[in-house]
């Protein structure tokens, strides 16, 4: 097991990850904040779903999910249609403009990562992916173990290669 000093340094490094996330957010278009990007990414990964399932996957309450959904729906990136099993509920679907926006987000994120990590070897990138996936799993993110094959973007970003989470 690691020593106390190592855990303290790890805590400092993890807090510095916020700077990486902020840098990634800067390349995102102003009309697509991180919550909206997360909605698009989850609908792309998991397919059509109810708002309650989306809120669960986002790990936020329904009021926050509702605001994110309204934002992307107003832009035509998703559609809300009646749930055939319960007409009071709505099923959220990604539209082609939503897929197009997601591809743009993916391109932006991929370009930034390629630029910033251009001097890293393939093995170093693979090791980072493996260790971040393991870290997420250690903190109870069950999606991490199911998606260990490819890196997933930070919340609010997307990438071209997707796997179910």
ABEGO torsion letter per residue (X at the ends): XBBAAAAAAAAAAAAAAAAAAAAAAAABBAABBAAAAAAAAAAAAAEBBBAAAAAAAAGBBAAAAAAAAAAAAAAGABBBBBBAABAABBBBBBBAAAAAAAAAAAAAAAAAAAAAAAABBAAAAAAAAAAAAAAAAAAGBAAAAAAAABBBBBBGBBBABBBBX
